[in-house]
C-alpha cells in the first residue's frame, strides 16, 4: 500500500507540472504544384486560360517585377486571385503566335501563405505548335564602368529575318526575353528555337521591352549569334551619351538665360555655337555651365527689347528659338572660396564667381603666409565653370591669407570686386598617406588610373602615356577602390559605347580589393591589369548569430 500511494503521488504531481506549447517545427518547404490545366509543357495549345493548383494556399508577391513572359505578350495576362488561394488562374488576353513555345516564369513571386517560402523560378511552358522548343543560351552581365551591375537586367533575343533593322530594339519587343531578377548576375534563355539572333541586355526602366536611351542602359554583342551554340556570352551594360539637343530658353535674370540640353556637358559648350540676336544685331555673349544641371547659362549685357532670337548648332544639330524678354533683376558680382578652412594638398585653391570674369589684375592680388611672407602664385580661369584657380606651393602646417583689392577682378558687365579676404590652412603631412601603384600587363597606353570611393566618385586620378609606376601622394586617409581605364580616343576621359555605331565602352578594369590608406602610411600596391575583377560572394549570416532574441 505504501508503494501504491507513492506512485499515485508521483502521477498527480507529474500531471500538474507546467509546460509550454511549442507549435512544432517551422515550415521551410515551398509549395508544390499538384496539377495544372492544361498540363505543363502542353503542345498544340489553343485556349485562353490556365489553372495552376497547389498543395497549399499560396500568394503572389512582387509579381510585376518577378514575372517574365517569353516571347513577350503585347497585352499582359490577368493573373488571379490577389488573395491567398490554392489555385492561380492565368487569363490570356493576347493573340498567340503560331508554332511558338511560350514560357511564363514566375520568378520568386509564388510563395506559401504562412511562412512565405517561395516556389523558386517556377515556369509554366506551352507551345502553340506540335513540339516544345528546347534549345538554350547562357551568359553573364557586368557593368562597363561600375564595379557592380544592377539587379533586374533584361536579356533579349531579336530574330534576324528579312524585316530586321538595327532600330528594332527601339520599336518592337524581342522574340525571347529573360531577366536576372534581384540576385543573379548570370542569365539563361531557354525553350529557344534554332536560328540567327541579335543578343541585347537592357536595364529597362519602363519595363516595356523597348530601348529608351534617355532612361535605359544597354549592352550588346556586336555579331549576330546562331543557336544552337555553347558559348557563354558576357554583356556589358552602359548608359549612352545622348546626341546634343537644346530646349527652349528661359529667362533667368535681367542679363542671363538658361538653355536645357541633352548630351555631354564636356562637349556641349565646346562644340555648340550660340548666336544671340536682337532683331538683326548680334549680341556679345558668354556661355557657362549651370552647376549640377544639364543647362547652359548664356550671359548677355542688359538691353531694352521685347524678344531675342537664339540660333544653336552642334555638329548636325541646328535649331532656332525666339523668346520674350522681361525687365528683371540683374546678377551682380560675388566671389566665394570653394574650400573654407582646411586646404588639402591635392586640391587647387579655387574661387567661384557668380558672374563670368574677363580681366584679372595680379598686382591687386596678394597671397601671404602666417609670417606675412609673400607667396608666389599663378592663376588660371575656367570660363565654363566660372572658377578661378590660385596655384602655389603648399607648405605643411601653414596658414595662408589671400587678399584681393578693389579692381583685382572684373566681370563681363565691367563690374569689379570690393576688397576680398580669404583664409586657408594646411595640415601636417603626417595627417596624410601615400600610395604607389605598380602596373603590370598593361595592354596599351594611354591608361587612366583612378581612385574612387564606394559610390564610384573619383577622388584622385593619374594619366599615364607610358609610366607603369604612379604615385598618389598626400591622400586623405580612406579606403579606396582602384580602377584602370584604357583611353582609346586619348581624350583623358572615360567614354561609353553606342549601340547604333556598334561601339563598346572603353575598357575598365577594377582591382580586386579595397586599398586602405591611413595617416602617415606609405602603401605600395601591384595592379595586374590582366586579372579580371571578380566580386566577392556575399557572406551568409548564420541564423543563430543574427540576434540574441
FIDOGU-551094 format. One record per residue (C-alpha): residue number from 1; x, y, z. Coordinates in Angstrom, 1 decimal. Example, Ala and Ser with C-alpha at 12.3 -4.5 7.8 and 13.67 -1.06 7.14 Angstrom:
2
<1; <12.3; -4.5; 7.8>> <2; <13.7; -1.1; 7.1>> 
***
This chain:
549
<1; <0.0; 0.0; 0.0>> <2; <2.9; 2.3; 0.8>> <3; <4.4; 1.9; -2.7>> <4; <1.0; 2.3; -4.3>> <5; <0.4; 5.6; -2.5>> <6; <3.9; 6.9; -3.6>> <7; <3.2; 6.0; -7.2>> <8; <-0.2; 7.8; -7.1>> <9; <1.5; 11.0; -5.7>> <10; <4.2; 11.0; -8.4>> <11; <1.4; 10.6; -11.1>> <12; <-0.6; 13.5; -9.6>> <13; <2.4; 15.9; -9.5>> <14; <3.5; 14.8; -12.9>> <15; <0.1; 15.7; -14.4>> <16; <0.1; 19.1; -12.7>> <17; <3.6; 20.1; -14.0>> <18; <3.6; 23.3; -16.0>> <19; <4.8; 23.3; -19.6>> <20; <4.8; 25.3; -22.8>> <21; <3.1; 24.6; -26.2>> <22; <5.8; 24.7; -28.9>> <23; <3.7; 24.7; -32.1>> <24; <6.1; 22.4; -33.9>> <25; <8.9; 22.8; -36.4>> <26; <9.0; 25.9; -38.6>> <27; <7.7; 25.2; -42.2>> <28; <10.5; 25.6; -44.6>> <29; <9.1; 23.6; -47.5>> <30; <8.0; 25.5; -50.7>> <31; <4.5; 24.9; -52.1>> <32; <4.2; 22.1; -54.7>> <33; <2.2; 22.2; -57.9>> <34; <-0.3; 19.3; -57.8>> <35; <-1.9; 19.7; -61.2>> <36; <-2.4; 22.2; -64.0>> <37; <-5.0; 22.7; -66.7>> <38; <-3.8; 22.3; -69.4>> <39; <-0.8; 20.3; -68.3>> <40; <2.6; 22.0; -68.1>> <41; <4.6; 21.5; -71.3>> <42; <1.4; 21.1; -73.4>> <43; <1.6; 21.3; -77.2>> <44; <-1.0; 22.5; -79.7>> <45; <-2.2; 24.9; -77.1>> <46; <-5.4; 26.7; -78.3>> <47; <-7.1; 28.0; -75.1>> <48; <-7.0; 31.4; -73.3>> <49; <-7.0; 30.2; -69.7>> <50; <-4.5; 28.3; -67.5>> <51; <-5.2; 27.0; -64.0>> <52; <-2.4; 26.0; -61.5>> <53; <-3.4; 24.0; -58.4>> <54; <-1.0; 23.8; -55.4>> <55; <-0.9; 21.6; -52.3>> <56; <-1.5; 24.6; -50.0>> <57; <-2.6; 28.2; -50.0>> <58; <-0.2; 30.4; -52.0>> <59; <0.0; 34.1; -52.6>> <60; <1.7; 36.3; -55.2>> <61; <4.5; 38.7; -54.2>> <62; <6.1; 41.4; -56.4>> <63; <4.5; 39.7; -59.4>> <64; <5.0; 42.8; -61.6>> <65; <8.8; 42.7; -61.1>> <66; <9.2; 38.9; -61.0>> <67; <7.0; 37.7; -63.8>> <68; <8.8; 37.1; -67.1>> <69; <6.9; 36.0; -70.2>> <70; <8.8; 34.9; -73.3>> <71; <8.1; 35.8; -76.0>> <72; <6.6; 39.0; -74.6>> <73; <2.9; 39.4; -75.0>> <74; <1.5; 42.8; -76.1>> <75; <-1.3; 42.5; -73.6>> <76; <-0.2; 41.0; -70.3>> <77; <-2.3; 38.2; -69.0>> <78; <-4.6; 38.7; -66.0>> <79; <-3.4; 36.6; -63.0>> <80; <-5.8; 35.9; -60.2>> <81; <-6.5; 35.8; -57.3>> <82; <-4.8; 38.6; -55.5>> <83; <-5.5; 36.9; -52.1>> <84; <-4.3; 33.6; -50.8>> <85; <-5.7; 30.5; -52.6>> <86; <-4.7; 27.0; -53.7>> <87; <-5.5; 27.9; -57.3>> <88; <-3.9; 30.5; -59.6>> <89; <-5.7; 31.4; -62.8>> <90; <-3.9; 32.9; -65.8>> <91; <-6.3; 34.5; -68.3>> <92; <-4.5; 35.2; -71.6>> <93; <-5.6; 38.5; -73.3>> <94; <-3.3; 38.3; -76.3>> <95; <-3.4; 36.5; -79.7>> <96; <-0.7; 33.8; -79.5>> <97; <1.8; 33.3; -82.3>> <98; <1.5; 30.1; -84.3>> <99; <4.2; 27.3; -83.8>> <100; <5.7; 29.2; -80.8>> <101; <6.9; 27.9; -77.4>> <102; <5.9; 30.2; -74.6>> <103; <7.4; 30.4; -71.1>> <104; <5.7; 32.0; -68.1>> <105; <8.4; 32.3; -65.4>> <106; <7.0; 33.4; -62.0>> <107; <10.5; 34.0; -60.6>> <108; <10.1; 34.0; -56.8>> <109; <6.6; 35.5; -56.8>> <110; <4.7; 32.4; -55.7>> <111; <5.1; 31.7; -52.0>> <112; <3.1; 29.8; -49.4>> <113; <0.7; 31.9; -47.4>> <114; <2.1; 31.3; -43.9>> <115; <5.9; 31.3; -44.0>> <116; <6.3; 32.8; -47.5>> <117; <8.6; 30.0; -48.7>> <118; <9.0; 30.8; -52.4>> <119; <8.4; 28.3; -55.2>> <120; <11.7; 29.3; -56.9>> <121; <11.7; 30.0; -60.6>> <122; <8.5; 28.2; -61.4>> <123; <7.8; 28.1; -65.1>> <124; <4.7; 27.2; -67.0>> <125; <5.6; 26.3; -70.6>> <126; <3.4; 25.5; -73.5>> <127; <3.6; 25.5; -77.3>> <128; <1.1; 26.5; -79.9>> <129; <2.8; 24.1; -82.3>> <130; <3.4; 20.4; -82.2>> <131; <6.6; 20.4; -80.1>> <132; <8.3; 22.3; -77.3>> <133; <11.5; 24.3; -78.4>> <134; <14.3; 23.1; -76.2>> <135; <17.5; 25.0; -77.1>> <136; <19.1; 27.4; -74.6>> <137; <21.7; 30.2; -74.3>> <138; <23.6; 31.4; -71.2>> <139; <26.0; 34.2; -70.1>> <140; <26.7; 36.9; -67.6>> <141; <26.1; 40.6; -67.1>> <142; <28.6; 43.2; -66.0>> <143; <28.8; 47.0; -65.9>> <144; <31.0; 48.8; -68.3>> <145; <32.1; 51.4; -65.7>> <146; <30.6; 50.5; -62.3>> <147; <32.1; 47.8; -60.0>> <148; <28.8; 46.1; -59.5>> <149; <26.0; 45.5; -62.0>> <150; <22.4; 46.5; -61.2>> <151; <19.6; 44.0; -60.5>> <152; <16.7; 43.2; -62.8>> <153; <18.5; 43.3; -66.1>> <154; <16.6; 42.1; -69.1>> <155; <18.3; 39.9; -71.7>> <156; <16.7; 39.7; -75.1>> <157; <17.0; 37.9; -78.4>> <158; <15.7; 39.5; -81.7>> <159; <15.2; 37.2; -84.6>> <160; <17.3; 38.0; -87.7>> <161; <15.0; 37.9; -90.8>> <162; <14.0; 39.9; -93.9>> <163; <12.3; 42.6; -91.7>> <164; <15.2; 43.0; -89.3>> <165; <16.7; 46.5; -88.8>> <166; <19.0; 47.8; -86.0>> <167; <16.3; 50.2; -84.9>> <168; <14.1; 47.2; -83.9>> <169; <15.1; 47.5; -80.3>> <170; <13.5; 51.0; -80.1>> <171; <10.2; 50.0; -81.7>> <172; <9.5; 46.2; -81.3>> <173; <9.5; 43.7; -78.5>> <174; <12.1; 40.9; -78.7>> <175; <11.4; 37.3; -79.7>> <176; <12.7; 36.0; -76.4>> <177; <13.4; 37.7; -73.1>> <178; <14.6; 36.7; -69.6>> <179; <15.7; 38.7; -66.5>> <180; <18.5; 38.4; -63.9>> <181; <15.9; 39.4; -61.2>> <182; <17.2; 40.6; -57.9>> <183; <20.1; 38.3; -57.1>> <184; <21.8; 36.9; -60.2>> <185; <24.4; 38.4; -62.5>> <186; <24.1; 35.5; -64.9>> <187; <21.3; 34.7; -67.4>> <188; <19.8; 31.8; -69.2>> <189; <17.4; 31.9; -72.1>> <190; <15.6; 28.6; -72.5>> <191; <13.0; 27.0; -74.8>> <192; <14.5; 28.7; -77.9>> <193; <14.3; 27.6; -81.5>> <194; <17.3; 27.3; -83.8>> <195; <18.1; 30.5; -85.8>> <196; <20.2; 33.7; -86.0>> <197; <19.6; 36.4; -83.4>> <198; <20.7; 39.8; -82.0>> <199; <21.7; 39.5; -78.3>> <200; <20.9; 42.5; -76.1>> <201; <21.0; 43.3; -72.4>> <202; <18.9; 46.2; -71.0>> <203; <18.2; 47.9; -67.7>> <204; <14.7; 48.5; -68.8>> <205; <13.4; 51.3; -66.6>> <206; <10.0; 51.5; -68.3>> <207; <9.5; 47.6; -68.2>> <208; <8.2; 47.8; -71.8>> <209; <10.9; 45.7; -73.5>> <210; <11.9; 48.6; -75.8>> <211; <15.1; 50.7; -75.6>> <212; <14.9; 54.3; -74.5>> <213; <18.4; 55.8; -74.5>> <214; <17.2; 58.7; -72.2>> <215; <16.5; 56.3; -69.3>> <216; <17.8; 52.8; -70.1>> <217; <21.2; 51.2; -70.0>> <218; <22.2; 48.8; -72.8>> <219; <24.7; 46.1; -73.6>> <220; <25.0; 44.2; -76.9>> <221; <27.0; 41.5; -78.8>> <222; <28.4; 43.1; -82.0>> <223; <28.0; 40.0; -84.2>> <224; <24.7; 38.1; -84.7>> <225; <24.7; 34.8; -82.8>> <226; <23.4; 31.4; -84.0>> <227; <21.5; 28.9; -81.9>> <228; <22.4; 26.2; -81.0>> <229; <25.8; 27.0; -79.6>> <230; <27.5; 26.5; -76.3>> <231; <29.3; 29.9; -76.0>> <232; <29.0; 31.7; -72.7>> <233; <28.4; 35.4; -73.6>> <234; <29.4; 38.4; -71.5>> <235; <27.4; 41.6; -72.0>> <236; <28.5; 45.0; -70.6>> <237; <25.8; 47.5; -69.6>> <238; <26.4; 51.2; -70.3>> <239; <24.5; 54.4; -70.5>> <240; <24.8; 56.0; -73.9>> <241; <25.8; 59.7; -74.2>> <242; <22.8; 61.3; -75.9>> <243; <23.3; 63.4; -79.1>> <244; <23.2; 67.1; -78.5>> <245; <19.7; 68.6; -78.3>> <246; <18.7; 72.0; -76.9>> <247; <15.4; 73.0; -75.3>> <248; <13.6; 76.4; -75.5>> <249; <15.5; 79.1; -73.5>> <250; <14.0; 80.6; -70.3>> <251; <15.0; 84.0; -68.9>> <252; <16.7; 83.6; -65.5>> <253; <17.5; 87.3; -64.8>> <254; <17.9; 90.6; -66.5>> <255; <21.3; 89.5; -68.0>> <256; <21.1; 85.7; -68.3>> <257; <19.0; 82.9; -69.9>> <258; <19.0; 79.2; -69.2>> <259; <19.1; 76.6; -72.0>> <260; <18.4; 73.0; -71.1>> <261; <20.1; 70.4; -73.2>> <262; <20.8; 66.7; -73.7>> <263; <24.3; 65.5; -74.4>> <264; <27.7; 65.5; -72.8>> <265; <28.5; 68.6; -70.6>> <266; <32.2; 68.5; -71.6>> <267; <31.4; 68.9; -75.3>> <268; <28.1; 70.8; -75.2>> <269; <29.7; 74.2; -74.8>> <270; <32.9; 73.4; -76.7>> <271; <31.0; 72.2; -79.9>> <272; <27.8; 74.2; -79.6>> <273; <27.7; 77.5; -81.4>> <274; <25.3; 80.0; -80.0>> <275; <24.3; 83.3; -81.6>> <276; <22.0; 85.7; -79.7>> <277; <20.4; 88.4; -81.7>> <278; <18.2; 91.5; -81.0>> <279; <16.5; 91.8; -84.4>> <280; <19.5; 91.7; -86.8>> <281; <22.1; 92.8; -84.2>> <282; <24.4; 90.1; -82.8>> <283; <24.8; 90.5; -79.1>> <284; <28.1; 89.6; -77.3>> <285; <27.6; 86.6; -75.0>> <286; <29.5; 84.2; -72.7>> <287; <28.3; 80.6; -72.2>> <288; <28.8; 78.8; -68.9>> <289; <27.6; 75.7; -67.2>> <290; <24.8; 75.8; -64.6>> <291; <26.2; 73.8; -61.7>> <292; <24.9; 70.3; -61.3>> <293; <22.3; 70.8; -64.0>> <294; <22.1; 69.8; -67.7>> <295; <21.7; 73.5; -68.6>> <296; <23.8; 76.2; -70.2>> <297; <23.8; 79.8; -69.0>> <298; <24.0; 82.4; -71.7>> <299; <25.1; 85.8; -70.4>> <300; <24.3; 89.0; -72.3>> <301; <24.6; 92.6; -71.4>> <302; <21.3; 94.3; -70.3>> <303; <19.2; 95.9; -73.0>> <304; <15.7; 97.0; -73.8>> <305; <14.0; 94.6; -76.1>> <306; <10.7; 92.8; -76.4>> <307; <12.2; 89.5; -77.6>> <308; <15.5; 87.9; -78.6>> <309; <16.4; 85.2; -81.1>> <310; <18.9; 82.4; -80.4>> <311; <20.5; 80.1; -83.0>> <312; <22.1; 76.9; -81.7>> <313; <24.2; 74.5; -83.8>> <314; <26.2; 71.4; -82.8>> <315; <27.6; 69.1; -85.5>> <316; <24.5; 68.1; -87.4>> <317; <22.1; 69.7; -84.9>> <318; <20.6; 73.2; -85.7>> <319; <17.8; 75.0; -84.0>> <320; <16.3; 78.5; -83.7>> <321; <14.4; 79.9; -80.8>> <322; <12.6; 83.2; -80.3>> <323; <11.6; 84.2; -76.8>> <324; <10.3; 87.2; -74.9>> <325; <12.4; 89.3; -72.6>> <326; <11.2; 91.0; -69.4>> <327; <12.8; 93.6; -67.2>> <328; <14.2; 91.5; -64.3>> <329; <16.7; 91.9; -61.6>> <330; <20.3; 91.6; -62.8>> <331; <23.0; 89.4; -61.5>> <332; <25.8; 91.1; -59.5>> <333; <29.4; 90.0; -59.0>> <334; <30.0; 87.9; -55.9>> <335; <33.1; 85.8; -55.2>> <336; <33.3; 82.8; -52.8>> <337; <36.0; 80.3; -51.9>> <338; <35.3; 76.7; -52.7>> <339; <37.4; 75.5; -49.8>> <340; <36.9; 77.1; -46.4>> <341; <39.2; 76.2; -43.5>> <342; <41.4; 73.2; -44.4>> <343; <43.1; 73.2; -47.8>> <344; <44.3; 69.7; -48.7>> <345; <47.5; 69.3; -50.6>> <346; <45.9; 67.6; -53.6>> <347; <43.2; 70.3; -54.0>> <348; <43.7; 73.5; -56.0>> <349; <42.7; 76.7; -54.2>> <350; <39.5; 77.7; -56.0>> <351; <37.4; 80.8; -56.2>> <352; <33.9; 80.9; -57.8>> <353; <32.3; 83.9; -59.3>> <354; <28.6; 84.5; -59.6>> <355; <29.1; 86.2; -63.0>> <356; <31.7; 85.4; -65.6>> <357; <35.1; 87.1; -65.2>> <358; <37.0; 88.7; -68.1>> <359; <40.0; 90.5; -66.5>> <360; <42.5; 89.9; -63.7>> <361; <44.9; 92.3; -62.2>> <362; <47.6; 90.3; -60.4>> <363; <49.1; 93.5; -58.9>> <364; <46.0; 93.7; -56.7>> <365; <46.0; 90.0; -55.6>> <366; <48.3; 89.2; -52.7>> <367; <48.9; 85.8; -51.0>> <368; <50.8; 85.7; -47.8>> <369; <51.8; 83.1; -45.2>> <370; <51.2; 83.2; -41.4>> <371; <54.6; 85.0; -41.1>> <372; <53.3; 87.7; -43.5>> <373; <55.8; 86.4; -46.2>> <374; <54.5; 86.9; -49.8>> <375; <53.9; 83.6; -51.5>> <376; <54.3; 83.4; -55.3>> <377; <51.3; 82.1; -57.2>> <378; <49.8; 81.7; -60.7>> <379; <46.2; 81.9; -61.8>> <380; <44.1; 80.0; -64.2>> <381; <40.4; 80.8; -65.1>> <382; <37.9; 78.2; -66.3>> <383; <35.3; 80.3; -68.1>> <384; <32.8; 77.4; -68.5>> <385; <32.7; 76.7; -64.7>> <386; <33.4; 80.3; -63.7>> <387; <36.2; 79.1; -61.4>> <388; <39.5; 80.9; -60.7>> <389; <42.4; 78.7; -59.6>> <390; <45.1; 80.1; -57.4>> <391; <48.1; 77.7; -57.7>> <392; <51.0; 77.9; -55.3>> <393; <53.4; 75.6; -53.4>> <394; <51.6; 74.5; -50.2>> <395; <53.7; 74.0; -47.1>> <396; <52.6; 71.8; -44.3>> <397; <51.0; 73.2; -41.1>> <398; <50.8; 76.7; -42.7>> <399; <48.2; 79.4; -42.7>> <400; <47.5; 81.5; -45.9>> <401; <45.7; 84.7; -46.4>> <402; <44.5; 85.7; -49.9>> <403; <43.6; 89.4; -50.3>> <404; <42.1; 90.8; -53.5>> <405; <42.0; 94.6; -53.6>> <406; <39.2; 96.5; -55.5>> <407; <39.6; 96.1; -59.2>> <408; <41.5; 92.8; -59.0>> <409; <38.7; 91.0; -60.7>> <410; <36.4; 92.4; -63.5>> <411; <33.3; 90.6; -64.8>> <412; <31.6; 90.6; -68.2>> <413; <29.4; 93.5; -67.1>> <414; <32.5; 95.7; -66.3>> <415; <31.8; 95.4; -62.6>> <416; <34.7; 95.0; -60.2>> <417; <35.1; 93.4; -56.8>> <418; <35.3; 95.2; -53.4>> <419; <38.1; 94.2; -51.0>> <420; <38.0; 90.4; -50.6>> <421; <39.8; 88.4; -47.9>> <422; <40.0; 84.6; -47.8>> <423; <41.9; 82.3; -45.4>> <424; <43.1; 78.7; -45.7>> <425; <45.1; 76.3; -43.5>> <426; <47.1; 73.2; -44.4>> <427; <47.7; 70.2; -42.2>> <428; <50.9; 68.3; -41.3>> <429; <52.0; 65.7; -43.9>> <430; <51.7; 63.1; -41.2>> <431; <47.9; 63.5; -41.5>> <432; <48.0; 62.0; -45.0>> <433; <49.0; 58.7; -46.6>> <434; <50.9; 57.9; -49.8>> <435; <50.0; 55.3; -52.3>> <436; <52.3; 53.9; -55.1>> <437; <50.7; 51.8; -57.8>> <438; <52.8; 49.5; -59.9>> <439; <51.0; 48.5; -63.1>> <440; <51.6; 45.0; -64.7>> <441; <50.5; 43.6; -68.0>> <442; <49.2; 46.9; -69.5>> <443; <47.8; 46.0; -72.9>> <444; <48.2; 49.5; -74.3>> <445; <48.6; 53.2; -73.4>> <446; <47.4; 55.7; -72.5>> <447; <45.7; 54.5; -69.4>> <448; <43.7; 56.4; -66.7>> <449; <44.2; 55.2; -63.1>> <450; <41.5; 56.3; -60.7>> <451; <40.9; 56.1; -57.0>> <452; <37.2; 56.2; -56.1>> <453; <35.0; 55.9; -53.1>> <454; <32.5; 53.1; -52.6>> <455; <29.9; 55.1; -54.6>> <456; <32.2; 55.5; -57.7>> <457; <33.0; 59.2; -57.1>> <458; <36.6; 59.9; -58.3>> <459; <38.8; 61.1; -55.5>> <460; <42.2; 61.1; -57.3>> <461; <43.3; 60.4; -60.9>> <462; <46.6; 59.9; -62.8>> <463; <47.1; 59.8; -66.6>> <464; <49.8; 57.6; -67.9>> <465; <51.1; 57.5; -71.5>> <466; <54.0; 55.1; -70.7>> <467; <54.8; 55.0; -67.0>> <468; <53.9; 51.9; -65.0>> <469; <54.7; 53.3; -61.6>> <470; <52.3; 56.0; -60.4>> <471; <52.3; 57.9; -57.1>> <472; <49.3; 59.2; -55.3>> <473; <50.9; 61.3; -52.6>> <474; <49.3; 63.1; -49.7>> <475; <45.9; 61.3; -49.8>> <476; <43.3; 61.9; -47.2>> <477; <43.0; 58.6; -45.2>> <478; <40.3; 56.4; -46.7>> <479; <39.6; 53.0; -48.2>> <480; <39.9; 53.4; -52.0>> <481; <38.6; 51.5; -55.0>> <482; <41.2; 51.3; -57.7>> <483; <40.4; 51.1; -61.4>> <484; <42.1; 51.5; -64.8>> <485; <40.5; 52.8; -68.0>> <486; <42.1; 52.2; -71.4>> <487; <41.7; 55.7; -73.1>> <488; <41.1; 54.6; -76.7>> <489; <40.5; 58.0; -78.1>> <490; <43.1; 59.8; -75.9>> <491; <40.8; 62.5; -74.6>> <492; <41.6; 61.8; -71.0>> <493; <38.0; 60.8; -70.1>> <494; <36.0; 57.6; -70.0>> <495; <33.8; 57.2; -73.0>> <496; <30.7; 55.0; -73.0>> <497; <29.6; 52.9; -76.0>> <498; <27.0; 53.5; -78.7>> <499; <24.5; 50.8; -79.9>> <500; <23.9; 52.1; -83.5>> <501; <27.6; 52.7; -84.0>> <502; <28.3; 49.2; -82.7>> <503; <30.9; 50.7; -80.4>> <504; <31.7; 49.3; -77.0>> <505; <32.6; 51.4; -74.0>> <506; <36.2; 52.0; -73.2>> <507; <37.6; 49.0; -71.2>> <508; <37.6; 49.4; -67.4>> <509; <39.5; 47.0; -65.0>> <510; <39.0; 47.0; -61.3>> <511; <41.5; 45.9; -58.7>> <512; <40.1; 43.0; -56.7>> <513; <40.1; 44.6; -53.2>> <514; <39.8; 47.9; -51.5>> <515; <43.0; 49.7; -50.7>> <516; <43.3; 51.0; -47.1>> <517; <45.5; 54.2; -46.9>> <518; <45.9; 55.5; -43.4>> <519; <47.5; 58.6; -42.0>> <520; <51.3; 58.6; -42.1>> <521; <51.3; 55.3; -44.1>> <522; <53.2; 54.5; -47.3>> <523; <51.4; 51.8; -49.3>> <524; <52.7; 50.1; -52.4>> <525; <50.3; 48.0; -54.5>> <526; <50.8; 45.9; -57.6>> <527; <47.9; 46.2; -60.1>> <528; <47.9; 43.4; -62.6>> <529; <45.5; 44.5; -65.4>> <530; <45.3; 41.0; -66.9>> <531; <43.3; 39.8; -63.9>> <532; <39.6; 40.5; -64.3>> <533; <37.7; 41.7; -61.2>> <534; <35.5; 39.1; -59.6>> <535; <33.0; 40.3; -57.0>> <536; <33.4; 38.6; -53.6>> <537; <30.5; 36.4; -52.7>> <538; <28.2; 37.9; -50.1>> <539; <28.7; 36.3; -46.7>> <540; <25.7; 34.4; -45.3>> <541; <24.8; 35.2; -41.7>> <542; <24.2; 32.2; -39.6>> <543; <20.6; 32.4; -38.2>> <544; <22.0; 31.7; -34.7>> <545; <24.2; 34.8; -35.0>> <546; <21.7; 37.2; -36.3>> <547; <20.1; 38.0; -32.9>> <548; <20.2; 37.2; -29.3>> <549; <16.4; 37.3; -29.1>> 
***
